[in-house]
């Protein structure tokens, strides 16, 4: 490692280093060429966006999300009704509405554009269940 001279009048220089917990015990590991900062590569989406227009009751899917990336839902149009996002781990045979602390999650009665889920289980799929009572709803589920 090259040396760095210390200039007068200070006679000292503060040293800084970046480190990370290298073990489950939380021991500090200083980042250096032989021990780089651990990072995770983001993979491209696992499937194309799920899009469509509905004017009645519809179940659309599956949308297979890429792991560890937010899933966004966009709802647009002049419509009335209810839209929920459901999750399945058995190929769509069983659809479970998303919840948070036991309360409904990803349930909409108006236009929206927001992150609704992040998936970490291989093989899980998302479905959009729309019950449009009037008007026309455009939807997009994507990453």
N, C-alpha and C positions, 0 to 999 in steps of 0.2 A: 504494500500500500504506500503511495507517495506521501511524503511528509508535507505539512503545511506550517510555514513559519508563523510565529505569533509576533505581532507588531507591538512596539512600545507606544503608548504608555501602559496598556492594560496588563500585559504579562500573562494573560489567560484567555482562553476562548471556550465558550460553552459548546459541548458536543451533543448532537441529537442523533437518534437512530430510530428506525421504524422496526417494530417487532410484532410478533403474534404468539398466541398460545399454541405451542407445538405439541402439547400432549393433553390428555384428559385431566392431568393434575394442574394444568394452567401454567407450566413453566414457560418463561419468556425465551423466544428464539429470535435473535436479531436477523433481519433480512440482509442477505448478502448473495453474491452470484451463485454460490453453491447451495443456498437455501432461500429460494425466491418466495415472495409473498404468495400464499395459496389463493387462487381465484377459481371461479366457476365459469366455464364458457356457456353462453346462451345459445341454445339450439334453435333452429328455425321452427315455425309452427308445425305441429304434427298433422294438421288437416286444414283444408281450405275453410274460409269463413262460412258459417251457416247463415244464409240470407233468404228472404222471401217476403211475400205480401199475403196477408190473410184478412178475411172478412167474416169468419165464423170460428167455431171451435176447432183447434188444430194442435197436434203434437208434432214438432219438427225435431229432427236429429237422426243420428247422434252427431255431436260435435266432440271430437277426441282432442282434448287440450294437450299441448306440450307441457311437460313438468316444470314447475317452479316459475311460471310466467303468468301474469294476470290475464284473466279472460274478461273481455269487455262486451257489454250489451248495449246496443243502440236501438231505441224504439222511436219511430217517427210516424207522422200522419195525423189525420183527424179520426179518432176512434174512441170508443168507450168499451170497457171490459176489464179483464185482469190477465196479467202475464206473470208466470213464475218460471224459474229455472229449476230443473230437477236433475238429480244425479243417479247414475246406474253403474253397478259393478258386475252385472250379469247379462250384458248385451241388450239391455232395454226391457227385459222381462219384468223388472221391478224398478219403478221410478220413485225416488225419495225427494220430496221438495227440500231445497236448501234451508237450513236453519242456523241461527247463531244464538247460543245459550238457550236453546229450546224455543226460540221465537222465530216466526217466519223471516226469511232472508231472501233477497232477490225476488221480491214480489212487487209488481208495478201496476198502477192504474192510470198512468200518464206517460208522455214521452220522457225518455231518459238517455243518457250516455255516460256510463260509469263502469268501473271495474266491479265484477260481481263474484269472482271466485279465483282461487289459485289451487291447482290440483297437484298432488304428490304421489298418488297411487297409480301404478301402471294398470292399464286396462279400464280405468274409469272413464265414463262418458257423460256429457251433459246434454240435456234436452230442453227445448223451449216449449212450454205448454201455454197456449193462448186461448182465451175464451172471449172473443170479440163479439159484443152484443150489437154494436152499430159502427158504421164507418169502415175505414180501411187502415190496417196497421202494417208498416214496413218494419222488419226486424233484421238485425245483424248481430251474430255472436262470433267473436273473433279474438285473435291475440295480436 
